[in-house]
């Protein structure tokens, strides 16, 4: 996936299903340099119930021929 939201439940991270009418294709972002990535969680996943979550975003290097990717994540709470 390009990005996902996971909920921390039962002492482990669990994937959240994407809303019926949406997908995460809009999260595929191509850029160079520094950028701020913003997106509406509720537009893709619907309203999240209270809990502890993390957003996981996958990045690929821009150079062709390099088959490597890495993930960055940030944790947040919904009250």
DSSP file (Angstrom, degrees, kcal/mol; ACC not computed):
  #  RESIDUE AA STRUCTURE BP1 BP2  ACC     N-H-->O    O-->H-N    N-H-->O    O-->H-N    TCO  KAPPA ALPHA  PHI   PSI    X-CA   Y-CA   Z-CA
    1    1 A X              0   0    0      0, 0.0     3,-0.1     0, 0.0    57,-0.1   0.000 360.0 360.0 360.0 155.1    0.0    0.0    0.0
    2    2 A X        -     0   0    0      1,-0.3    56,-3.2    55,-0.1     2,-0.3   0.882 360.0 -10.7 -77.6 -41.6    1.0    3.6   -0.5
    3    3 A X  E     +A   57   0A   0     54,-0.2    -1,-0.3    21,-0.1     2,-0.3  -0.987  65.9 179.5-152.6 159.0   -0.4    4.5    2.9
    4    4 A X  E     -A   56   0A   0     52,-2.2    52,-3.0    -2,-0.3     2,-0.5  -0.986  23.0-132.7-153.0 157.6   -2.6    3.0    5.6
    5    5 A X  E     -A   55   0A   0     -2,-0.3    11,-1.6    11,-0.3     2,-0.4  -0.974  25.0-168.8-114.1 132.3   -4.0    3.7    9.0
    6    6 A X  E     -AB  54  15A   0     48,-2.7    48,-2.2    -2,-0.5     2,-0.4  -0.925  11.6-142.1-120.9 145.3   -3.6    1.1   11.7
    7    7 A X  E     -AB  53  14A   0      7,-2.9     7,-2.7    -2,-0.4     2,-0.9  -0.852  16.9-128.2-105.7 141.6   -5.3    0.9   15.1
    8    8 A X  E     + B   0  13A   0     44,-2.7    44,-0.4    -2,-0.4     2,-0.4  -0.801  47.4 154.3 -90.6 106.4   -3.5   -0.3   18.2
    9    9 A X  E >   + B   0  12A   0      3,-2.5     3,-1.2    -2,-0.9    -2,-0.0  -0.992  58.6   4.0-136.5 139.8   -5.8   -2.9   19.6
   10   10 A X  T 3  S-     0   0    0     -2,-0.4    -1,-0.1     1,-0.3     3,-0.1   0.882 129.9 -57.2  54.1  42.2   -5.2   -6.0   21.8
   11   11 A X  T 3  S+     0   0    0      1,-0.1     2,-0.3    -3,-0.1    -1,-0.3   0.721 121.9  80.3  63.8  26.1   -1.5   -5.0   22.1
   12   12 A X  E <  S-B    9   0A   0     -3,-1.2    -3,-2.5    -5,-0.1     2,-0.4  -0.990  83.1-101.1-154.4 159.8   -0.8   -5.0   18.4
   13   13 A X  E     -B    8   0A   0     -2,-0.3     2,-0.4    -5,-0.2    -5,-0.2  -0.680  38.3-170.8 -82.5 131.5   -1.3   -2.8   15.3
   14   14 A X  E     -B    7   0A   0     -7,-2.7    -7,-2.9    -2,-0.4    -4,-0.0  -0.984  23.0-115.8-127.3 135.3   -4.2   -3.8   13.1
   15   15 A X  E     -B    6   0A   0     -2,-0.4     2,-0.4    -9,-0.2    -9,-0.2  -0.327  24.4-137.2 -66.3 148.2   -5.1   -2.5    9.6
   16   16 A X        -     0   0    0    -11,-1.6   -11,-0.3    -2,-0.0     2,-0.1  -0.903  22.4-114.4-106.6 135.8   -8.3   -0.6    9.2
   17   17 A X        -     0   0    0     -2,-0.4     2,-0.2     1,-0.1     3,-0.1  -0.399  30.5-114.4 -68.2 144.8  -10.4   -1.3    6.1
   18   18 A X        -     0   0    0      1,-0.1    27,-0.2    -2,-0.1    -1,-0.1  -0.569  42.4 -91.8 -78.2 143.1  -10.8    1.5    3.6
   19   19 A X    >   -     0   0    0     25,-2.1     3,-1.2    -2,-0.2    -1,-0.1  -0.085  36.5-110.0 -53.6 154.8  -14.3    3.0    3.3
   20   20 A X  T 3  S+     0   0    0      1,-0.3    -1,-0.1    -3,-0.1    -2,-0.1   0.840 114.3  40.6 -58.0 -39.5  -16.6    1.5    0.6
   21   21 A X  T 3  S+     0   0    0     23,-0.1     2,-0.3     2,-0.0    -1,-0.3   0.417 112.2  61.1 -94.6   3.4  -16.6    4.4   -1.7
   22   22 A X    <   -     0   0    0     -3,-1.2     2,-0.3    22,-0.2    22,-0.1  -0.818  51.5-173.3-129.2 163.4  -12.9    5.3   -1.4
   23   23 A X        -     0   0    0     -2,-0.3     3,-0.4    -5,-0.0    -4,-0.1  -0.886  36.9-111.6-142.4 177.6   -9.4    4.0   -2.0
   24   24 A X  S >  S+     0   0    0     -2,-0.3     3,-1.7     1,-0.2     4,-0.2   0.162  79.5 111.9-101.2  21.2   -6.0    5.3   -1.2
   25   25 A X  G >  S+     0   0    0      1,-0.3     3,-1.6     2,-0.2    -1,-0.2   0.834  71.8  62.9 -61.3 -31.9   -4.9    5.9   -4.9
   26   26 A X  G 3  S+     0   0    0     -3,-0.4    -1,-0.3     1,-0.3    -2,-0.1   0.654  90.0  70.1 -67.0 -13.2   -4.9    9.7   -4.2
   27   27 A X  G <   +     0   0    0     -3,-1.7     2,-1.0   -24,-0.1    -1,-0.3   0.552  68.3 105.0 -82.4  -6.4   -2.1    9.0   -1.6
   28   28 A X    <   +     0   0    0     -3,-1.6     2,-0.5    -4,-0.2   -25,-0.0  -0.649  54.3 177.7 -77.0 105.1    0.4    8.2   -4.3
   29   29 A X        -     0   0    0     -2,-1.0     2,-0.5   -27,-0.1    -2,-0.1  -0.931  19.3-162.1-118.9 130.1    2.4   11.4   -4.3
   30   30 A X        +     0   0    0     -2,-0.5     2,-0.3     2,-0.0    -2,-0.0  -0.950  30.3 138.8-111.8 126.9    5.5   12.1   -6.4
   31   31 A X        -     0   0    0     -2,-0.5     2,-0.3     2,-0.0     4,-0.1  -0.987  39.2-138.4-159.1 164.8    7.8   14.9   -5.4
   32   32 A X        +     0   0    0     -2,-0.3     2,-0.1     2,-0.1    -2,-0.0  -0.950  68.6   4.2-124.8 148.6   11.3   16.1   -4.9
   33   33 A X  S    S-     0   0    0     -2,-0.3     2,-0.3     2,-0.0    -2,-0.0  -0.325 110.1 -16.4  79.3-161.5   12.7   18.0   -2.0
   34   34 A X        +     0   0    0     -2,-0.1     2,-0.3     2,-0.0    -2,-0.1  -0.632  68.6 164.5 -85.0 135.8   10.8   19.0    1.2
   35   35 A X        -     0   0    0     -2,-0.3     2,-0.6    -4,-0.1    -2,-0.0  -0.993  35.9-129.3-147.7 152.3    7.0   18.8    1.2
   36   36 A X        -     0   0    0     -2,-0.3     2,-0.6     2,-0.0    -2,-0.0  -0.915  25.1-150.4 -99.8 124.7    4.2   18.7    3.6
   37   37 A X        +     0   0    0     -2,-0.6     2,-0.4     2,-0.0    -2,-0.0  -0.869  21.3 173.5-100.6 122.0    1.8   15.8    2.9
   38   38 A X        +     0   0    0     -2,-0.6     2,-0.3     2,-0.0    -2,-0.0  -0.978   5.3 156.4-127.5 140.9   -1.8   16.4    3.9
   39   39 A X        -     0   0    0     -2,-0.4     2,-0.8   -12,-0.0     3,-0.1  -0.981  43.6-106.0-156.3 157.5   -4.8   14.3    3.4
   40   40 A X     >  -     0   0    0     -2,-0.3     4,-0.8     1,-0.2     3,-0.4  -0.760  22.1-164.9 -89.3 111.1   -8.3   13.9    4.9
   41   41 A X  H >>>S+     0   0    0     -2,-0.8     4,-3.2     1,-0.2     3,-1.1   0.921  89.7  53.7 -58.6 -45.6   -8.4   10.7    6.9
   42   42 A X  H 3>5S+     0   0    0      1,-0.3     4,-1.2     3,-0.2    -1,-0.2   0.784  99.8  62.5 -65.0 -26.4  -12.2   10.8    7.1
   43   43 A X  H 345S+     0   0    0     -3,-0.4    -1,-0.3     2,-0.1    -2,-0.2   0.796 119.1  25.4 -67.2 -27.5  -12.5   11.1    3.3
   44   44 A X  H <<5S+     0   0    0     -3,-1.1   -25,-2.1    -4,-0.8   -22,-0.2   0.824 138.1  23.6-102.0 -44.4  -10.8    7.7    2.9
   45   45 A X  H  <5S-     0   0    0     -4,-3.2    -3,-0.2     1,-0.3    -2,-0.1   0.517  98.0-127.8-103.9  -7.2  -11.6    5.8    6.1
   46   46 A X     << -     0   0    0     -4,-1.2     2,-0.4    -5,-0.5    -1,-0.3  -0.323  61.2 -25.6  80.1-175.5  -14.7    7.5    7.4
   47   47 A X        -     0   0    0     -5,-0.1     2,-0.3    -2,-0.1    -5,-0.0  -0.571  69.3-136.3 -74.7 127.7  -14.8    8.9   10.9
   48   48 A X        -     0   0    0     -2,-0.4     3,-0.1     1,-0.1    -2,-0.1  -0.647  15.1-126.7 -84.6 136.8  -12.5    7.0   13.2
   49   49 A X        -     0   0    0     -2,-0.3    29,-0.1     1,-0.2    -1,-0.1  -0.292  48.3 -67.9 -72.0 167.6  -13.7    6.0   16.7
   50   50 A X  S    S+     0   0    0     29,-0.2     2,-0.3    27,-0.1    29,-0.2  -0.260  87.6  95.3 -54.2 140.1  -11.8    7.0   19.8
   51   51 A X  E    S- C   0  78A   0     27,-2.2    27,-2.7    -3,-0.1     2,-0.5  -0.955  74.4 -68.3 162.2-177.8   -8.5    5.1   20.0
   52   52 A X  E     + C   0  77A   0    -44,-0.4   -44,-2.7    -2,-0.3     2,-0.3  -0.909  54.5 169.7-106.0 129.0   -4.7    5.1   19.3
   53   53 A X  E     -AC   7  76A   0     23,-3.4    23,-2.6    -2,-0.5     2,-0.3  -0.801  23.2-150.9-132.4 167.8   -3.7    5.0   15.6
   54   54 A X  E     -AC   6  75A   0    -48,-2.2   -48,-2.7    21,-0.3     2,-0.5  -0.990  11.9-141.3-142.5 144.9   -0.7    5.3   13.3
   55   55 A X  E     -AC   5  74A   0     19,-2.7    19,-1.8    -2,-0.3     2,-0.5  -0.893  18.6-162.7 -99.5 129.1   -0.5    6.5    9.8
   56   56 A X  E     -AC   4  73A   0    -52,-3.0   -52,-2.2    -2,-0.5     2,-0.4  -0.970   6.2-172.7-118.2 125.1    2.0    4.5    7.7
   57   57 A X  E     -AC   3  72A   0     15,-2.9    15,-2.5    -2,-0.5     2,-0.4  -0.965  12.8-145.0-121.2 131.8    3.3    5.9    4.4
   58   58 A X  E     - C   0  71A   0    -56,-3.2     2,-0.4    -2,-0.4    13,-0.2  -0.769  15.1-168.0 -95.8 138.7    5.5    4.1    1.9
   59   59 A X  E     - C   0  70A   0     11,-2.9    11,-2.2    -2,-0.4     2,-0.4  -0.966   5.4-161.4-125.6 144.1    8.2    5.9   -0.1
   60   60 A X  E     - C   0  69A   0     -2,-0.4     9,-0.2     9,-0.2     7,-0.1  -0.947  29.8-107.6-119.3 143.5   10.2    4.7   -3.1
   61   61 A X        -     0   0    0      7,-0.9     5,-0.1    -2,-0.4     7,-0.1  -0.370  24.6-128.4 -65.6 151.5   13.4    6.2   -4.3
   62   62 A X  S    S+     0   0    0      2,-0.1     2,-0.3   -31,-0.1    -1,-0.1   0.726  79.1  99.5 -75.9 -20.4   13.1    8.2   -7.5
   63   63 A X  S >  S-     0   0    0      1,-0.1     3,-1.2     2,-0.1    -2,-0.1  -0.503  74.1-128.3 -73.4 127.6   16.0    6.4   -9.3
   64   64 A X  T 3  S+     0   0    0     -2,-0.3     3,-0.1     1,-0.2    -1,-0.1  -0.420  92.2  37.6 -68.8 149.2   14.9    3.7  -11.7
   65   65 A X  T 3  S+     0   0    0      1,-0.2     2,-0.7    -2,-0.1    -1,-0.2   0.261  87.2 110.8  91.7 -12.0   16.5    0.4  -11.2
   66   66 A X    <   -     0   0    0     -3,-1.2     2,-1.0    -5,-0.1    -1,-0.2  -0.864  50.0-165.9 -97.2 117.3   16.6    0.7   -7.4
   67   67 A X        +     0   0    0     -2,-0.7     2,-0.3    -3,-0.1    -3,-0.1  -0.593  46.8 112.9-101.8  71.2   14.2   -1.8   -5.9
   68   68 A X        +     0   0    0     -2,-1.0    -7,-0.9    -7,-0.1     2,-0.3  -0.985  35.0 174.4-139.7 148.1   14.0   -0.4   -2.4
   69   69 A X  E     -C   60   0A   0     -2,-0.3     2,-0.3    -9,-0.2    -9,-0.2  -0.969   9.6-159.6-146.5 162.5   11.3    1.3   -0.4
   70   70 A X  E     -C   59   0A   0    -11,-2.2   -11,-2.9    -2,-0.3     2,-0.4  -0.974  11.1-134.5-143.4 158.6   10.9    2.5    3.2
   71   71 A X  E     -C   58   0A   0     -2,-0.3     2,-0.4   -13,-0.2   -13,-0.2  -0.913  11.4-167.6-117.2 139.5    8.0    3.2    5.5
   72   72 A X  E     -C   57   0A   0    -15,-2.5   -15,-2.9    -2,-0.4     2,-0.3  -0.947  12.7-172.5-118.6 145.8    7.5    6.2    7.8
   73   73 A X  E     -C   56   0A   0     -2,-0.4     2,-0.4   -17,-0.2   -17,-0.2  -0.968  14.2-165.6-138.9 156.6    4.9    6.3   10.4
   74   74 A X  E     -C   55   0A   0    -19,-1.8   -19,-2.7    -2,-0.3     2,-0.3  -0.996  17.4-139.6-139.1 135.6    3.3    8.7   12.9
   75   75 A X  E     +C   54   0A   0     -2,-0.4     2,-0.3   -21,-0.2   -21,-0.3  -0.688  26.1 167.5 -96.0 148.8    1.1    7.9   15.9
   76   76 A X  E     -C   53   0A   0    -23,-2.6   -23,-3.4    -2,-0.3     2,-0.4  -0.980  24.5-130.1-153.7 162.5   -1.9    9.8   16.9
   77   77 A X  E     -C   52   0A   0     -2,-0.3     2,-0.5   -25,-0.2   -25,-0.2  -0.905   5.1-153.7-118.2 145.6   -5.0    9.6   19.2
   78   78 A X  E      C   51   0A   0    -27,-2.7   -27,-2.2    -2,-0.4    -2,-0.0  -0.984 360.0 360.0-113.9 124.0   -8.6   10.2   18.5
   79   79 A X              0   0    0     -2,-0.5   -29,-0.2   -29,-0.2    -1,-0.1   0.420 360.0 360.0-103.0 360.0  -10.6   11.3   21.6
